[in-house]
Amino acid sequence: MIFRVKFAKFGVLKFIGHLDVMRYFQKAVLRAGWDVVYSKGFHPHQIMSFAQPLSVGVTSSSEYMEIELNSYESLEKLKESINAVMTDGIWVNEITLLDEILPHTKRITSMALVQAADYMISIKDGFDFPFTQEEFEAHFEEFYKQNEILIQKKTKKSSKEIDCKPFILGYSFDLYDFYDKIAIEPEYIKDGTIFADYYENDRRLYLQLTSGSETNIKPDSIIESFCAFHGINYDKFAYQIHRMELYSNQKGLQPLWAIR
């Protein structure tokens, strides 16, 4: 039986990397008493995988892990048991039992499903950002009206300039307006549990960007290009990025928690 676990990463744990999160969950599920399936062979390991890795320093409401179990009592018991052993900064929001797949077919993992992501970009207090929220909105709209938006797409071996405008799927400056535009109301909006850092200046931008293994656009690249367009200094530490949701386009664009 394969389960999809949706969890939040926030607070000081935004500074730990993806491999540390993997190791953390490997130990947490054992402390929670989950009946985990192990691989066969000389070096058995838990059957566990994660969706799109989160950059260090970025917080999130909706990270995803898939894990295989031999047995379970109930989804609610699984959730209660894992949250009982969690440290501050990681919290399991939802656990779903995935549908059985047909014989001789291969399940598509969460990592392969990811096609888009939502982000909230906040301006931190105390940093030199020259625009009020109203000016930020006007200047970003001017920036977006360009025929092309160029960013540096970096890999481990090279860097190239690309036009990322086709990969900006939506933007707004208001949370509810943002989801009204893309006609999706994520579950976390209903209960108000966003797990994001908030700042007194109340300046923020919401972006929906193409994400995944084929094309992955990072929100900090958009902000860096925005700053270059308006001739202002880009300080990466002035912006707090929060990932709000990951999407699949397997059945039209849907949040991963809706894909069974």
N, C-alpha and C positions, 0 to 999 in steps of 0.2 A: 504494500500500500504506500503510495507516494502522497505526501502532504506539501502544500505550499504555505510557507510561513511569511507573513507580512509584518515587518518590524520597523520601528523608528530608531534613528541614531542621532543623538543630540548632546548638548552640553559639552563637557570636556572630552567626551569620547569622539568628538569630531576630529580630534588630532591623532587617532590611531588609524593605521592603514587597513587595506582590505584583507591582507593575509592574517593580521591580528584579529580581525573580526571573525574570520573562518575558524581560527584556533579557539577563540572565545566560545563560539557556538558548539564546537566539538566537545568542550568540557561542560558547557551549560546543560546540554541535553542529557549528559550522563548524571549530573547532579540532580536533574529533574526526574530521573528514573525512566526516561523514554526507552522503549524496546527497539533500539536502533539496529538496522540491517548493516552488516559489514561485507565488504568485498571478499572474494575468495583469493587464495594465493599465499605467498610467503610474507607479505606485508599488508594484512587486512586494514582497511580504513572505512570509515563511515560513508554510506552512500548519501552524499550531500553536495549540493551545488548552489551557486548564487547567481543572481541576475547581474545587471550592469554594475561594475565596481564603482564605488563612490570615492571621489577625490578627497585627499586629506584636507581637513578644514571645512568641508561642506557638511551641513546637517541634512536630515531627511525625515520625512513622514512615512515613506513607502519604499522600504528596501524589501527584497524578496529572496528567500532561501527555499530550496526544495530538499526534502529529506525522506528517506524510505524507512518505514517501521514495520516490524513483524505484527504488532498488535497495539491496540489502544482502547481506553475505556470510553471516552467521549472527547469531542473537540474542545469543549469547555474545560475539561480536566487537563487536557494537554496545555491549553493556554494558561490556566492557573498555575500549573506545576512549573512551567518555564519562567513565568514572570516572578514566581516566588524566589527564584535563585538569581535573578538578574541584578546587575549593578546599576547605579544611576547612569543614565545616558543611553541605555538600550531598553526598548519596551516592545513586546509583541502585541500587535493590534488585532491580528486575525490569523486563524489557521483554517485551511480548507483541504478537504480530502479530494484529490483529483480523480476524475473519471478513469475507469479502466480503459485501456486501449485495446484495439483489435489484435488478435494473434498475428504474429509475423510483421508487426508494424513497430516503428520506433517513436517514442514520445519526444515531442519538441520541448526542450528545456526552456526555463524562463529566460536564460541568457540569449537563446536564439529567437525568442518571441519579441524581445524589446525592439521597438521601432521609433518611439518618441518619448520625451520626458518633459515634465513641467517644472519650472524653477521660479522661485521668488528671490529676487536680488535686492538686498537692503543696503542702504548707505549707512555705515557705522557712524555713531556719534564721535565728534572730536577730530574727524578727518576733513581735509580741505577739498570740499566738493562745491563748485561755484554756483550751483543751481538750486532754487527752491523746488518743491515738488511740481508746482505749476510750470516752471521753466523747464524742468527735467522732461515733463510730458511733451511740451512743445518742441524741444530740441530733439527728443528721440523720434518723434513723428517726422520731423524734417530729415533726420538721419535715415529713417526707414524708406522714405520716398525716393531714395537713390535708385537708379536703374540696376546697380549691383552693389553688394556689400562685401568688401574684400577682407579676408582674415588670413592669418598664417596658420595653416593646418600642420601641426607638428607630429612626427612619429619618432620612434626611437632612433631611426637612422637618417631621417631627412626632414625638411620643412618645405612646404610649397604654398603659394597663394591661391586661394579658391574664392569663388563667389558663393557666399553662404545664404544669400537672400531666399533662394528656393527652399532652404531648410529651416527657415523661421516660420513655423506653422501658425503662430498666433502670438499676440502680445497685448497687454493691458496694464493699467495702473491701479485697478481695483479688483480685489479677489473675486467677488461675485460677478462682476461684469466680465471678467476673464473667462469664467466657466459658462456664463451665458452665451458668449461668443462661440465657444467650441462645443456647446450643447452637452456638456458632461458635468454632473455634480458628484465629485468624489465623496466617498463615505466619510472621510475625516472632517469635511465641512459641516456635516450634519451634527456631529457631536462636539465640534469646536476644538478637537485635538489636533493641533497642527505641529507642535514640537519645534517651532522655529524661534530663533532669537529676534527680539523686537527692540527698536531703538527710539529714543524720544523724538528725533527729528521727523520720523514717520515718512521718510522718502524711500519708495520701493518701486520695483518694476517686475511684472510677471511675464515670463516667456515660455512658449511651447516650442521645443526644438527637436529636430530629427536626432535620434539616438540609436545606439546599437552597434553591432560589429561591422556593418557595411559603411555607414556614415554616422559619425558621432560628433555633433557640434557642441562645444562647451560654452556655457553662458559667459564665462570670463573673457572668451575671445570676442564675443559680441560687444561687451562693455569696453574692451580695449580698443576695438574699431570705432565705437561711438566716441570715445575720448579723442582719438586721432582725428576724426572727422571735424570735431569742434575745436581742435587745437588746445586741449587741456591735458594736464599731466595725468597719466594713468598710474595709480598706486593700487596694486592688487590687494593690499591689506585694508583698503577703505571699504571693501564690499564683502558682505556676508551672503553666501549663496546657500539656498535651501531647496533641495529637490522634493517636490510635492507628490509626484506620481510618475509611474512608468506605464507605457502603453504598448499594446500589441495591435497589429492591423490584420490579425488572422481572420477576424469576422467583422471588418470595419474597425476603426480606431476605438479600442476599449481598454480600460485599466486592466492591468494583469490580474487583479483580484477577481475580475469577472470572467476570466478564461479558466475553464475547468478541464 
